[in-house]
Amino acid sequence: METTFVIKESDLNDNFISAIKKLFNKRGTLQITITDNEDFGLYKTETAEEFINRVNSRIQDLNKNVNTVSFSPASFDDFVKDHL
């Protein structure tokens, strides 16, 4: 079983740990990975209209080749190697 929790630091408390223990009861061993999550506004609450406008704006950007990044497979491999 794999589960991802996205929580505020302030919610990481005994109640949360107890809930994890209950969810994974009798599994023996758990692997926990903690990542500092900069969401860039992705978790901001938005209305359906705001969501549709944002998606349509990104589609227009793609169609106009604006605010996009392109890589060839080789240049992407080089980029990854440089940033490992």
N, CA and C atoms as a LAMMPS dump frame, in Angstrom:
ITEM: TIMESTEP
0
ITEM: NUMBER OF ATOMS
252
ITEM: BOX BOUNDS ff ff ff
-5.0000000000000000e+02 5.0000000000000000e+02
-5.0000000000000000e+02 5.0000000000000000e+02
-5.0000000000000000e+02 5.0000000000000000e+02
ITEM: ATOMS id mol type element x y z
1 1 1 N 0.849 -1.18 0
2 1 2 C 0 0 0
3 1 3 C 0.887 1.233 0
4 2 1 N 0.533 2.204 -0.791
5 2 2 C 1.275 3.458 -0.836
6 2 3 C 0.288 4.598 -0.688
7 3 1 N 0.626 5.547 0.17
8 3 2 C -0.233 6.695 0.426
9 3 3 C 0.627 7.944 0.503
10 4 1 N 0.135 9.037 -0.056
11 4 2 C 0.824 10.319 0.042
12 4 3 C -0.055 11.262 0.848
13 5 1 N 0.552 11.877 1.859
14 5 2 C -0.131 12.881 2.664
15 5 3 C 0.531 14.217 2.388
16 6 1 N -0.253 15.227 2.123
17 6 2 C 0.254 16.588 2.005
18 6 3 C -0.381 17.359 3.154
19 7 1 N 0.458 17.712 4.138
20 7 2 C -0.068 18.344 5.345
21 7 3 C 0.777 19.549 5.709
22 8 1 N 0.193 20.4 6.512
23 8 2 C 0.935 21.528 7.055
24 8 3 C 1.837 21.021 8.171
25 9 1 N 2.966 21.673 8.349
26 9 2 C 3.896 21.294 9.413
27 9 3 C 3.183 21.269 10.764
28 10 1 N 2.292 22.209 10.985
29 10 2 C 1.588 22.294 12.265
30 10 3 C 0.655 21.103 12.5
31 11 1 N 0.281 20.39 11.429
32 11 2 C -0.588 19.219 11.573
33 11 3 C 0.184 17.931 11.826
34 12 1 N 1.499 18.004 11.813
35 12 2 C 2.33 16.834 12.086
36 12 3 C 2.44 16.691 13.603
37 13 1 N 1.498 15.939 14.173
38 13 2 C 1.405 15.827 15.624
39 13 3 C 1.083 14.392 16.014
40 14 1 N 0.877 14.167 17.292
41 14 2 C 0.592 12.818 17.79
42 14 3 C -0.668 12.226 17.164
43 15 1 N -1.681 13.044 16.942
44 15 2 C -2.919 12.548 16.32
45 15 3 C -2.665 12.04 14.909
46 16 1 N -1.827 12.753 14.163
47 16 2 C -1.498 12.33 12.802
48 16 3 C -0.729 11.012 12.819
49 17 1 N 0.247 10.907 13.708
50 17 2 C 1.024 9.67 13.825
51 17 3 C 0.112 8.503 14.213
52 18 1 N -0.801 8.741 15.134
53 18 2 C -1.753 7.699 15.541
54 18 3 C -2.62 7.256 14.366
55 19 1 N -3.032 8.211 13.538
56 19 2 C -3.849 7.885 12.366
57 19 3 C -3.064 7.03 11.377
58 20 1 N -1.783 7.327 11.202
59 20 2 C -0.945 6.519 10.305
60 20 3 C -0.815 5.109 10.856
61 21 1 N -0.566 5.005 12.157
62 21 2 C -0.453 3.678 12.779
63 21 3 C -1.732 2.869 12.587
64 22 1 N -2.879 3.511 12.732
65 22 2 C -4.158 2.828 12.56
66 22 3 C -4.37 2.414 11.103
67 23 1 N -4.006 3.299 10.167
68 23 2 C -4.174 3.02 8.741
69 23 3 C -3.313 1.845 8.286
70 24 1 N -2.086 1.78 8.797
71 24 2 C -1.153 0.738 8.388
72 24 3 C -0.984 -0.324 9.474
73 25 1 N -2.032 -0.59 10.201
74 25 2 C -2.003 -1.521 11.318
75 25 3 C -1.426 -2.875 10.911
76 26 1 N -0.465 -3.339 11.693
77 26 2 C 0.141 -4.672 11.547
78 26 3 C 0.896 -4.857 10.236
79 27 1 N 1.412 -3.796 9.651
80 27 2 C 2.219 -3.915 8.435
81 27 3 C 3.678 -4.232 8.765
82 28 1 N 4.073 -4.019 10.002
83 28 2 C 5.443 -4.334 10.395
84 28 3 C 6.378 -3.162 10.219
85 29 1 N 6.682 -2.828 8.989
86 29 2 C 7.643 -1.772 8.697
87 29 3 C 7.028 -0.777 7.721
88 30 1 N 7.282 0.495 7.972
89 30 2 C 6.837 1.554 7.068
90 30 3 C 8.052 2.327 6.594
91 31 1 N 7.978 2.844 5.402
92 31 2 C 8.994 3.765 4.893
93 31 3 C 8.349 5.131 4.809
94 32 1 N 8.955 6.111 5.477
95 32 2 C 8.407 7.464 5.489
96 32 3 C 9.414 8.406 4.85
97 33 1 N 8.984 9.137 3.836
98 33 2 C 9.805 10.127 3.161
99 33 3 C 9.177 11.493 3.388
100 34 1 N 9.978 12.439 3.833
101 34 2 C 9.47 13.786 4.089
102 34 3 C 10.139 14.744 3.112
103 35 1 N 9.33 15.524 2.429
104 35 2 C 9.821 16.47 1.437
105 35 3 C 9.282 17.853 1.749
106 36 1 N 10.149 18.845 1.715
107 36 2 C 9.706 20.227 1.843
108 36 3 C 8.954 20.549 0.567
109 37 1 N 7.724 20.936 0.698
110 37 2 C 6.856 21.079 -0.466
111 37 3 C 6.577 22.543 -0.758
112 38 1 N 7.216 23.064 -1.781
113 38 2 C 6.862 24.404 -2.26
114 38 3 C 5.863 24.2 -3.382
115 39 1 N 4.628 24.557 -3.147
116 39 2 C 3.559 24.204 -4.079
117 39 3 C 3.347 25.209 -5.205
118 40 1 N 4.005 26.362 -5.152
119 40 2 C 3.873 27.38 -6.203
120 40 3 C 2.417 27.756 -6.443
121 41 1 N 1.604 27.705 -5.376
122 41 2 C 0.198 28.068 -5.492
123 41 3 C -0.705 26.969 -6.027
124 42 1 N -0.173 25.76 -6.179
125 42 2 C -0.975 24.681 -6.755
126 42 3 C -2.132 24.252 -5.866
127 43 1 N -2.006 24.472 -4.566
128 43 2 C -3.056 24.053 -3.656
129 43 3 C -3.993 25.196 -3.276
130 44 1 N -3.87 26.298 -3.974
131 44 2 C -4.737 27.436 -3.726
132 44 3 C -6.166 27.073 -4.142
133 45 1 N -7.104 27.441 -3.316
134 45 2 C -8.505 27.187 -3.644
135 45 3 C -8.913 28.105 -4.789
136 46 1 N -9.581 27.512 -5.789
137 46 2 C -10.049 28.313 -6.912
138 46 3 C -11.411 27.804 -7.349
139 47 1 N -12.183 28.695 -7.918
140 47 2 C -13.503 28.31 -8.415
141 47 3 C -13.337 27.537 -9.715
142 48 1 N -14.407 26.896 -10.142
143 48 2 C -14.378 26.171 -11.416
144 48 3 C -14.054 27.127 -12.563
145 49 1 N -14.604 28.324 -12.505
146 49 2 C -14.351 29.319 -13.558
147 49 3 C -12.874 29.726 -13.575
148 50 1 N -12.293 29.954 -12.401
149 50 2 C -10.872 30.311 -12.326
150 50 3 C -10.001 29.18 -12.859
151 51 1 N -10.361 27.943 -12.521
152 51 2 C -9.619 26.786 -13.007
153 51 3 C -9.66 26.71 -14.534
154 52 1 N -10.856 26.837 -15.097
155 52 2 C -11.01 26.767 -16.555
156 52 3 C -10.241 27.896 -17.229
157 53 1 N -10.308 29.097 -16.671
158 53 2 C -9.558 30.229 -17.233
159 53 3 C -8.06 29.972 -17.19
160 54 1 N -7.571 29.4 -16.074
161 54 2 C -6.143 29.117 -15.952
162 54 3 C -5.704 28.068 -16.972
163 55 1 N -6.497 27.013 -17.129
164 55 2 C -6.161 25.962 -18.092
165 55 3 C -6.201 26.515 -19.514
166 56 1 N -7.226 27.287 -19.834
167 56 2 C -7.324 27.871 -21.177
168 56 3 C -6.159 28.816 -21.46
169 57 1 N -5.734 29.56 -20.452
170 57 2 C -4.588 30.453 -20.615
171 57 3 C -3.319 29.652 -20.926
172 58 1 N -3.119 28.533 -20.225
173 58 2 C -1.944 27.687 -20.491
174 58 3 C -2.01 27.073 -21.886
175 59 1 N -3.209 26.689 -22.325
176 59 2 C -3.372 26.145 -23.678
177 59 3 C -2.998 27.198 -24.715
178 60 1 N -3.439 28.444 -24.502
179 60 2 C -3.082 29.527 -25.424
180 60 3 C -1.562 29.731 -25.436
181 61 1 N -0.936 29.683 -24.258
182 61 2 C 0.527 29.807 -24.197
183 61 3 C 1.194 28.728 -25.029
184 62 1 N 0.718 27.486 -24.893
185 62 2 C 1.297 26.386 -25.666
186 62 3 C 1.113 26.598 -27.16
187 63 1 N -0.084 27.017 -27.553
188 63 2 C -0.35 27.243 -28.977
189 63 3 C 0.508 28.358 -29.561
190 64 1 N 0.84 29.358 -28.732
191 64 2 C 1.668 30.476 -29.169
192 64 3 C 3.155 30.24 -28.905
193 65 1 N 3.47 29.1 -28.292
194 65 2 C 4.849 28.775 -27.907
195 65 3 C 5.432 29.846 -26.977
196 66 1 N 4.612 30.277 -26.012
197 66 2 C 4.989 31.28 -25.022
198 66 3 C 5.02 30.6 -23.658
199 67 1 N 5.988 30.984 -22.813
200 67 2 C 6.119 30.397 -21.474
201 67 3 C 6.262 28.883 -21.516
202 68 1 N 7.002 28.394 -22.501
203 68 2 C 7.237 26.958 -22.631
204 68 3 C 8.736 26.689 -22.636
205 69 1 N 9.072 25.463 -22.332
206 69 2 C 10.462 25.015 -22.373
207 69 3 C 10.498 23.749 -23.199
208 70 1 N 11.433 23.664 -24.13
209 70 2 C 11.561 22.481 -24.978
210 70 3 C 12.952 21.892 -24.844
211 71 1 N 13.016 20.579 -24.835
212 71 2 C 14.278 19.852 -24.773
213 71 3 C 14.282 18.784 -25.84
214 72 1 N 15.417 18.573 -26.476
215 72 2 C 15.592 17.352 -27.255
216 72 3 C 15.911 16.265 -26.227
217 73 1 N 15.747 15.009 -26.582
218 73 2 C 16.1 13.953 -25.621
219 73 3 C 17.542 14.067 -25.123
220 74 1 N 18.469 14.384 -26.021
221 74 2 C 19.879 14.494 -25.627
222 74 3 C 20.114 15.683 -24.711
223 75 1 N 19.498 16.832 -25.028
224 75 2 C 19.711 18 -24.181
225 75 3 C 19.035 17.813 -22.815
226 76 1 N 17.932 17.069 -22.776
227 76 2 C 17.298 16.773 -21.494
228 76 3 C 18.199 15.878 -20.649
229 77 1 N 18.787 14.863 -21.274
230 77 2 C 19.726 13.99 -20.562
231 77 3 C 20.891 14.793 -20.006
232 78 1 N 21.432 15.716 -20.807
233 78 2 C 22.531 16.563 -20.335
234 78 3 C 22.084 17.437 -19.168
235 79 1 N 20.892 17.991 -19.26
236 79 2 C 20.354 18.82 -18.18
237 79 3 C 20.256 18.03 -16.889
238 80 1 N 19.724 16.825 -16.978
239 80 2 C 19.575 15.979 -15.785
240 80 3 C 20.934 15.637 -15.205
241 81 1 N 21.887 15.274 -16.033
242 81 2 C 23.23 14.939 -15.556
243 81 3 C 23.87 16.133 -14.85
244 82 1 N 23.673 17.316 -15.382
245 82 2 C 24.253 18.515 -14.781
246 82 3 C 23.626 18.849 -13.434
247 83 1 N 22.411 18.394 -13.192
248 83 2 C 21.71 18.762 -11.962
249 83 3 C 21.578 17.613 -10.955
250 84 1 N 22.263 16.538 -11.189
251 84 2 C 22.253 15.439 -10.218
252 84 3 C 23.272 15.659 -9.145
